[in-house]
Amino acid sequence: MSFTLFGVKFEISYIFACAVTLFIASDRSGIVIPTLISVILHEIGHTFCLYLFKCKIKSVKLLVGTVRIEYEENLKDFEKIISLFFGPFVNAIVAVVGLLLNNEILCAINLVLSLYNLLPIKGLDGGSIFEIIILKFLPHKLVKIVILATSFSICFLLIYFFLLNLKNLTFNYSAILFVIYLFLPLILKKLG
């Protein structure tokens, strides 16, 4: 599905729409919808920062495990890092607002989103920042291997953590589905 809004093309993949539906349907804690709103604020943060750098946004794609904002490649590496960091920064600000309003759920969701997006996993902001930085020190071919190895390792650790907590009475199955959802693009890219 695709549409144009304010001159920007938006594309939503079928798998993304199915995954969001599955997350909402499997959520027993009631945090998926506030999390989706926080994710939208996160992406608005990136978009706002790109706007500040006078960067023309071409498209926003909602894909398996990621949201990809495509823009004119006129940013320096430092500006790219700032714009990548701005999404987690917005979530950190919303977490502080949640803390000030004594809203634990708002605070927790946005704190987790902020820290989570800074993980060096391919497809996340932290993975893109990590790639920009290590490209300065390693050959391009080796960077791909390091990024993939780091991403797989962290995803396996996250899956292990969630499986370890499966014994808990209040385990949220949407959390394990989300980790698998992040893991899918890595597997598909490797197999493809």
N, C-alpha and C positions, 0 to 999 in steps of 0.2 A: 504494500500500500504506500502510495506517495502523494504528497500535496505540496504546494508552495505557499509560504506565509512570509510577508515582508521581503519578498525577493529571495528567500532562502528555501531551498528544496529540502523537505523532510521525507525520509524513507523509514518505514517500520517493517522489519522482516517478520514473516509469518512465525518463525520459531521464537522470536522475541515476544510477540503477542501471546503465543501459547505459554511461554515460560512465565510471563507476568500473571496470566490467568491461573496457572498451576500454583504459583506462589500465594496468590490471594486465596485460592480454594484450600490449600493445605495449611494456612496460617491459623494456629489456635491461640495465638497471643494477641492478635489485633494490632501488630506493628507493621505489617506489610504496607498498608496504604500510607501511614505517616512516613515510612521509609521511602516510598516512591515519590512523595512530595519533597522530601529532603534531597533525593537524587535529582529531581528537577531543579531545585535551588542550586545544587552543585553545578549542574550543566549551565545554568544561567550565569553562575560565577565565571566559568571559563569564557562564555560568550561575551560577557561584560568586559573582561580583561582584554580579549581580542579586539573588541570595539575601541577600548582605550588606546591600543597600539595601532589604531586605524587600519585594521586588518579586515578585508572583505571575506565574510563567511559565505562559502559556496553551498554547502549542504550539511545536514545533520542526519546521521544514519543510526537507527536503533537496531543493532545487530546482536547476534549470539554472544553474550558475555561482555558486551561493551557498547558504549555510545561513541560514535566517531564523528567529530566535528571537522569537516574539511574546509580549509581556508587557503587564501593566496599565500604562497610560501615566501613572504617578504620579512619574516622575523629572524632576528639573530638568535643564536642558541640561548643566550641569557633571557631574552624575551619569551622564547618558547617555554623555558623552565618556569618563569613567573606565571605565564598563562596556564600551564599545567598545574602549578601549585595553587592557583586561585580557587579552583573548585573545592579542594580539601579545606582551604582557608575559610571559605564561606560556611562550610559545615562546622568548622571550629567556632565561628562567630555565633551560629545558630545554637550550638551546644552551650555556649556561655549565656546566651539569652534564656535558654531552657533552665540553666542553673539559677539565674537571677529570678526567673518566674517560678522557681521551685517545681518545675515540670521535669521529673526524672526521666520519663520516656523520651521526650524531645531532646534532652541533654545526652542521654545514652545513645540514641540512634545516630545523632550527628557526630558525636565523639568517635563512635565506631566507624562511621562512614569516612570521617576525616582521616583517621589513622589507617583504616583498611585501604583507602585509595592511594596511600603513600607507600604501600607494599610494592617491592620491585617485581611485580607480576606483569607479564606481557598483556597489554590491553587495559591496564590500570594506569593512572597518572604517574605513580611511582615507578612503574616499569619504563614508561617513556622518558621520565627524568633520568633514571638509571642508564638508559641506552644513550641519551645525549651526552652524559658525563663520561661513560666508559669508551665511547667512540673517540674521545680525545686521547685515550691511552692505548687502545687495542685495535688491531686490524678489523675491518668490517666483518670478515668471515668469522673471526673468533668471537666478536660481539654477539652475533646471532646465536652461537652455541652457548655462551655464558647466559644470555637472556633466557633462552629456552630451559637450560638446566636449573637456573634460579627459579623460574616460574613453576616448573614441574615439582621441584623440591618443596616450595612453599605451599603449593596446592595439596601435595601429599600430606604435609604436616597439618594443614587445616582439616582435611578429610579425616585423618587419624584423630585429631582433637575432637571432632564432632562424633565420630564413632565411639570414642572413649567415653563420651558423655551420654551416649545412647541409653545407658542404664538409668540415668536420672529420670525422675517422674515427670518433670515438666519440659522434656526435650522438645524443641521446636523443629519439626521436620522441614520447614521451609529453609532453615539455615543450611542443612546438608544439601538440599536441592540447589541452593544458591551457589555453594562451593562446586558442585558438579556442573552447574551452568557456567561457571568461570573456567572450569577445567576443559569443557567441550571445545572451545576454540583452539586450545593448545593441541588437543588430540586431532581435530579436524585439519589443522594446519600441518601437523606432522604427517598425517596420512595422505593429505592432498598433494 
